[in-house]
Amino acid sequence: MTIESDQQRADQLTGVITATGNVRIVYPDERVVATARQAQYFSKENRVVLSGDVDIVQEGGNLIRAEQVVYLVDGERLIAIPPRGEQVFSRVRIQQSTPQPAAAQP
């Protein structure tokens, strides 16, 4: 994973890494790019919190837009929180499976 931002800081006592300003995270293993105004990684909880105009785009067209997204790394769970008075937006591309030909009977 790579993180680009205007500013980054790490607190060794709390185990929190904070990136602020034009945050862009690239997670090539999952083919995901996320942008936000702020990102925090809580190493003790193995949790990532993206805040402010969050966009998460996965190769293939999947998309989530929210005000805040919490990613629980160990459980591979994502919680999206909308801006006040609005809704979370998501777009999921459903893969159509192609039927396999039936095996020939002898």
MDTraj code that builds the backbone (N, CA, C; nanometers):
import mdtraj as md
import numpy as np

residues = "MET THR ILE GLU SER ASP GLN GLN ARG ALA ASP GLN LEU THR GLY VAL ILE THR ALA THR GLY ASN VAL ARG ILE VAL TYR PRO ASP GLU ARG VAL VAL ALA THR ALA ARG GLN ALA GLN TYR PHE SER LYS GLU ASN ARG VAL VAL LEU SER GLY ASP VAL ASP ILE VAL GLN GLU GLY GLY ASN LEU ILE ARG ALA GLU GLN VAL VAL TYR LEU VAL ASP GLY GLU ARG LEU ILE ALA ILE PRO PRO ARG GLY GLU GLN VAL PHE SER ARG VAL ARG ILE GLN GLN SER THR PRO GLN PRO ALA ALA ALA GLN PRO".split()
xyz = np.array([
    [0.0858, -0.1164, 0.0000],
    [0.0000, 0.0000, 0.0000],
    [0.0906, 0.1228, 0.0000],
    [0.0532, 0.2231, -0.0785],
    [0.1257, 0.3500, -0.0765],
    [0.0286, 0.4615, -0.0385],
    [0.0804, 0.5608, 0.0332],
    [0.0003, 0.6750, 0.0764],
    [0.0698, 0.8023, 0.0307],
    [-0.0041, 0.8858, -0.0405],
    [0.0440, 1.0177, -0.0805],
    [-0.0453, 1.1208, -0.0125],
    [0.0139, 1.2284, 0.0381],
    [-0.0654, 1.3351, 0.1001],
    [0.0211, 1.4583, 0.1179],
    [-0.0447, 1.5700, 0.1520],
    [0.0284, 1.6943, 0.1745],
    [0.1144, 1.6859, 0.2999],
    [0.0648, 1.6123, 0.4009],
    [0.1387, 1.6014, 0.5263],
    [0.1121, 1.4647, 0.5881],
    [0.2146, 1.4080, 0.6522],
    [0.1983, 1.2811, 0.7232],
    [0.2748, 1.2889, 0.8544],
    [0.2159, 1.2240, 0.9559],
    [0.2854, 1.2175, 1.0847],
    [0.2528, 1.0847, 1.1522],
    [0.3474, 1.0378, 1.2300],
    [0.3306, 0.9116, 1.3024],
    [0.3576, 0.9357, 1.4494],
    [0.2734, 0.8788, 1.5343],
    [0.2894, 0.8885, 1.6790],
    [0.3279, 0.7505, 1.7300],
    [0.4515, 0.7343, 1.7713],
    [0.5011, 0.6048, 1.8158],
    [0.4331, 0.5576, 1.9450],
    [0.3903, 0.6507, 2.0296],
    [0.3255, 0.6124, 2.1551],
    [0.1866, 0.5542, 2.1326],
    [0.1078, 0.6175, 2.0474],
    [-0.0288, 0.5706, 2.0238],
    [-0.0370, 0.4704, 1.9086],
    [0.0648, 0.4689, 1.8230],
    [0.0618, 0.3805, 1.7069],
    [-0.0294, 0.4310, 1.5970],
    [-0.0555, 0.5628, 1.5945],
    [-0.1450, 0.6212, 1.4945],
    [-0.0630, 0.6955, 1.3897],
    [-0.0897, 0.6646, 1.2631],
    [-0.0297, 0.7360, 1.1510],
    [-0.1405, 0.8189, 1.0875],
    [-0.1161, 0.9489, 1.0690],
    [-0.2168, 1.0395, 1.0135],
    [-0.1630, 1.1066, 0.8879],
    [-0.2409, 1.0993, 0.7806],
    [-0.2096, 1.1686, 0.6560],
    [-0.3203, 1.2701, 0.6320],
    [-0.2830, 1.3941, 0.5987],
    [-0.3832, 1.4978, 0.5769],
    [-0.3552, 1.5728, 0.4468],
    [-0.4635, 1.6206, 0.3861],
    [-0.4533, 1.7014, 0.2660],
    [-0.4288, 1.6212, 0.1400],
    [-0.5288, 1.6164, 0.0523],
    [-0.5152, 1.5477, -0.0766],
    [-0.4622, 1.4052, -0.0618],
    [-0.5244, 1.3308, 0.0261],
    [-0.4786, 1.1942, 0.0540],
    [-0.5171, 1.1023, -0.0616],
    [-0.4215, 1.0218, -0.1040],
    [-0.4442, 0.9209, -0.2082],
    [-0.3750, 0.7932, -0.1636],
    [-0.4549, 0.6876, -0.1508],
    [-0.4025, 0.5580, -0.1089],
    [-0.4194, 0.4600, -0.2238],
    [-0.3121, 0.3905, -0.2569],
    [-0.3158, 0.2890, -0.3617],
    [-0.2863, 0.1546, -0.2954],
    [-0.3816, 0.0615, -0.3124],
    [-0.3712, -0.0721, -0.2539],
    [-0.3731, -0.1718, -0.3699],
    [-0.2549, -0.1970, -0.4319],
    [-0.2518, -0.2768, -0.5551],
    [-0.2996, -0.4206, -0.5389],
    [-0.2810, -0.4814, -0.4224],
    [-0.3258, -0.6198, -0.4031],
    [-0.4754, -0.6344, -0.4231],
    [-0.5513, -0.5321, -0.3835],
    [-0.6966, -0.5341, -0.3981],
    [-0.7429, -0.4520, -0.5184],
    [-0.6471, -0.3957, -0.5932],
    [-0.6771, -0.3118, -0.7100],
    [-0.7696, -0.1962, -0.6706],
    [-0.7339, -0.1262, -0.5622],
    [-0.8163, -0.0196, -0.5061],
    [-0.7360, 0.1102, -0.4976],
    [-0.8034, 0.2220, -0.5294],
    [-0.7486, 0.3560, -0.5071],
    [-0.8514, 0.4323, -0.4243],
    [-0.8065, 0.4939, -0.3159],
    [-0.8955, 0.5708, -0.2288],
    [-0.8426, 0.7127, -0.2165],
    [-0.9345, 0.8092, -0.2143],
    [-0.8970, 0.9487, -0.1907],
    [-0.9830, 1.0041, -0.0770],
    [-0.9257, 1.0983, -0.0027],
    [-0.9954, 1.1597, 0.1106],
    [-0.9181, 1.2841, 0.1524],
    [-0.9763, 1.3600, 0.2439],
    [-0.9036, 1.4743, 0.2993],
    [-0.8084, 1.4300, 0.4102],
    [-0.8452, 1.3198, 0.4797],
    [-0.7603, 1.2702, 0.5882],
    [-0.7698, 1.1185, 0.5957],
    [-0.6595, 1.0559, 0.6313],
    [-0.6576, 0.9116, 0.6558],
    [-0.5788, 0.8866, 0.7834],
    [-0.6313, 0.7959, 0.8654],
    [-0.5600, 0.7576, 0.9865],
    [-0.5526, 0.6060, 0.9929],
    [-0.4341, 0.5563, 1.0268],
    [-0.4149, 0.4129, 1.0470],
    [-0.3865, 0.3916, 1.1954],
    [-0.4733, 0.3149, 1.2591],
    [-0.4597, 0.2822, 1.4007],
    [-0.3978, 0.1432, 1.4079],
    [-0.2664, 0.1376, 1.4242],
    [-0.1941, 0.0107, 1.4130],
    [-0.2314, -0.0882, 1.5229],
    [-0.2632, -0.0399, 1.6421],
    [-0.2987, -0.1313, 1.7519],
    [-0.4311, -0.2022, 1.7262],
    [-0.5239, -0.1358, 1.6578],
    [-0.6539, -0.1961, 1.6257],
    [-0.6572, -0.2508, 1.4834],
    [-0.5524, -0.2238, 1.4057],
    [-0.5467, -0.2618, 1.2643],
    [-0.6713, -0.2097, 1.1915],
    [-0.6909, -0.0769, 1.2046],
    [-0.8097, -0.0093, 1.1519],
    [-0.7666, 0.1150, 1.0763],
    [-0.8313, 0.1412, 0.9611],
    [-0.8053, 0.2603, 0.8816],
    [-0.9328, 0.3439, 0.8797],
    [-0.9197, 0.4744, 0.9037],
    [-1.0336, 0.5659, 0.8990],
    [-1.0026, 0.6734, 0.7952],
    [-1.0855, 0.6787, 0.6909],
    [-1.0761, 0.7825, 0.5884],
    [-1.1858, 0.8842, 0.6160],
    [-1.1523, 1.0133, 0.6099],
    [-1.2504, 1.1172, 0.6417],
    [-1.2465, 1.2288, 0.5382],
    [-1.3661, 1.2818, 0.5077],
    [-1.3775, 1.3975, 0.4209],
    [-1.3763, 1.3642, 0.2732],
    [-1.4946, 1.3686, 0.2120],
    [-1.5070, 1.3444, 0.0676],
    [-1.4365, 1.2171, 0.0241],
    [-1.4710, 1.1074, 0.0868],
    [-1.4046, 0.9794, 0.0602],
    [-1.4589, 0.9170, -0.0678],
    [-1.3684, 0.8784, -0.1560],
    [-1.3992, 0.8010, -0.2761],
    [-1.3097, 0.6788, -0.2756],
    [-1.3701, 0.5623, -0.2889],
    [-1.2934, 0.4384, -0.2989],
    [-1.3351, 0.3719, -0.4293],
    [-1.2371, 0.3512, -0.5166],
    [-1.2639, 0.2958, -0.6490],
    [-1.1836, 0.1674, -0.6650],
    [-1.2535, 0.0625, -0.7034],
    [-1.1876, -0.0651, -0.7295],
    [-1.1885, -0.0903, -0.8796],
    [-1.0781, -0.1446, -0.9298],
    [-1.0702, -0.1781, -1.0722],
    [-1.1911, -0.2627, -1.1092],
    [-1.2520, -0.2319, -1.2211],
    [-1.3724, -0.3025, -1.2628],
    [-1.4981, -0.2205, -1.2417],
    [-1.4859, -0.1053, -1.1721],
    [-1.6000, -0.0158, -1.1623],
    [-1.6680, -0.0054, -1.0274],
    [-1.6311, -0.0860, -0.9285],
    [-1.6921, -0.0727, -0.7962],
    [-1.6498, 0.0599, -0.7339],
    [-1.7459, 0.1265, -0.6663],
    [-1.7215, 0.2595, -0.6129],
    [-1.8015, 0.2807, -0.4852],
    [-1.7396, 0.3502, -0.3886],
    [-1.8097, 0.3945, -0.2672],
    [-1.7744, 0.5408, -0.2458],
    [-1.8798, 0.6230, -0.2181],
    [-1.8615, 0.7633, -0.1827],
    [-1.9289, 0.7861, -0.0487],
    [-1.8554, 0.8473, 0.0438],
    [-1.9085, 0.8721, 0.1780],
    [-1.8306, 0.9862, 0.2418],
    [-1.8776, 1.0311, 0.3556],
    [-1.8047, 1.1323, 0.4323],
    [-1.6935, 1.0667, 0.5138],
    [-1.7214, 0.9456, 0.5618],
    [-1.6210, 0.8731, 0.6401],
    [-1.6337, 0.7237, 0.6110],
    [-1.5199, 0.6583, 0.6020],
    [-1.5173, 0.5131, 0.5829],
    [-1.4204, 0.4541, 0.6837],
    [-1.4677, 0.3530, 0.7547],
    [-1.3846, 0.2805, 0.8500],
    [-1.3599, 0.1419, 0.7918],
    [-1.2321, 0.1056, 0.7789],
    [-1.1960, -0.0256, 0.7262],
    [-1.1297, -0.1059, 0.8367],
    [-1.1931, -0.2174, 0.8746],
    [-1.1402, -0.3076, 0.9756],
    [-1.0589, -0.4139, 0.9013],
    [-0.9274, -0.3989, 0.9048],
    [-0.8385, -0.4783, 0.8206],
    [-0.8504, -0.6273, 0.8506],
    [-0.8471, -0.6661, 0.9771],
    [-0.8496, -0.8088, 1.0120],
    [-0.9761, -0.8789, 0.9654],
    [-1.0886, -0.8132, 0.9783],
    [-1.2151, -0.8741, 0.9385],
    [-1.2546, -0.8436, 0.7959],
    [-1.1715, -0.7645, 0.7259],
    [-1.2017, -0.7209, 0.5896],
    [-1.3437, -0.6643, 0.5802],
    [-1.3778, -0.5782, 0.6779],
    [-1.5100, -0.5144, 0.6822],
    [-1.4950, -0.3658, 0.6600],
    [-1.5932, -0.3083, 0.5932],
    [-1.5929, -0.1672, 0.5625],
    [-1.7237, -0.1065, 0.6116],
    [-1.7149, 0.0057, 0.6821],
    [-1.8330, 0.0773, 0.7304],
    [-1.8289, 0.2164, 0.6698],
    [-1.9308, 0.2523, 0.5921],
    [-1.9374, 0.3830, 0.5259],
    [-2.0416, 0.4695, 0.5951],
    [-2.0035, 0.5930, 0.6266],
    [-2.0902, 0.6871, 0.6969],
    [-2.1127, 0.8069, 0.6047],
    [-2.2405, 0.8418, 0.5789],
    [-2.2691, 0.9505, 0.4839],
    [-2.2502, 1.0880, 0.5479],
    [-2.2449, 1.1920, 0.4632],
    [-2.2504, 1.3286, 0.5168],
    [-2.3848, 1.3492, 0.5869],
    [-2.3893, 1.4384, 0.6815],
    [-2.5128, 1.4663, 0.7566],
    [-2.6273, 1.4981, 0.6603],
    [-2.7387, 1.4276, 0.6764],
    [-2.8571, 1.4513, 0.5952],
    [-2.8507, 1.3930, 0.4555],
    [-2.7463, 1.3184, 0.4247],
    [-2.7329, 1.2597, 0.2918],
    [-2.7200, 1.1079, 0.3033],
    [-2.6869, 1.0439, 0.1932],
    [-2.6722, 0.8996, 0.1900],
    [-2.5348, 0.8616, 0.1367],
    [-2.4942, 0.7405, 0.1679],
    [-2.3749, 0.6819, 0.1087],
    [-2.4112, 0.6408, -0.0331],
    [-2.3186, 0.6598, -0.1255],
    [-2.3392, 0.6170, -0.2639],
    [-2.2442, 0.5021, -0.2935],
    [-2.2975, 0.3962, -0.3499],
    [-2.2102, 0.2866, -0.3928],
    [-2.2575, 0.2335, -0.5271],
    [-2.1603, 0.1878, -0.6036],
    [-2.1889, 0.1255, -0.7322],
    [-2.1101, -0.0053, -0.7340],
    [-2.1824, -0.1139, -0.7582],
    [-2.1196, -0.2454, -0.7592],
    [-2.1457, -0.3099, -0.8935],
    [-2.0416, -0.3495, -0.9606],
    [-2.0539, -0.4213, -1.0874],
    [-2.0678, -0.5689, -1.0568],
    [-2.1776, -0.6265, -1.1010],
    [-2.2013, -0.7690, -1.0765],
    [-2.1463, -0.8466, -1.1950],
    [-2.0601, -0.9405, -1.1650],
    [-1.9992, -1.0233, -1.2684],
    [-2.0992, -1.1287, -1.3140],
    [-2.1232, -1.1345, -1.4421],
    [-2.2085, -1.2382, -1.4984],
    [-2.1224, -1.3618, -1.5183],
    [-2.1624, -1.4720, -1.4584],
    [-2.0840, -1.5940, -1.4783],
    [-2.1290, -1.6596, -1.6081],
    [-2.0324, -1.7110, -1.6795],
    [-2.0647, -1.7788, -1.8053],
    [-2.0876, -1.9263, -1.7754],
    [-2.1974, -1.9826, -1.8258],
    [-2.2254, -2.1235, -1.7977],
    [-2.1186, -2.2123, -1.8605],
    [-2.0825, -2.3136, -1.7846],
    [-1.9852, -2.4110, -1.8331],
    [-2.0571, -2.5184, -1.9127],
    [-1.9983, -2.5623, -2.0240],
    [-2.0638, -2.6683, -2.1014],
    [-2.0714, -2.7975, -2.0201],
    [-2.1815, -2.8686, -2.0373],
    [-2.1987, -2.9957, -1.9658],
    [-2.0950, -3.0966, -2.0145],
    [-2.0501, -3.1770, -1.9228],
    [-1.9533, -3.2804, -1.9591],
    [-2.0181, -3.3840, -2.0494],
    [-1.9451, -3.4284, -2.1471],
    [-2.0000, -3.5294, -2.2411],
    [-2.0166, -3.6619, -2.1696],
    [-2.1289, -3.7251, -2.1912],
    [-2.1549, -3.8559, -2.1320],
    [-2.0942, -3.9645, -2.2213],
    [-2.0284, -4.0667, -2.1648],
    [-1.9691, -4.1729, -2.2479],
    [-2.0722, -4.2641, -2.3090],
])
top = md.Topology()
chain = top.add_chain()
for i, resn in enumerate(residues, 1):
    res = top.add_residue(resn, chain, resSeq=i)
    for name in ("N", "CA", "C"):
        top.add_atom(name, md.element.get_by_symbol(name[0]), res)
traj = md.Trajectory(xyz[None], top)
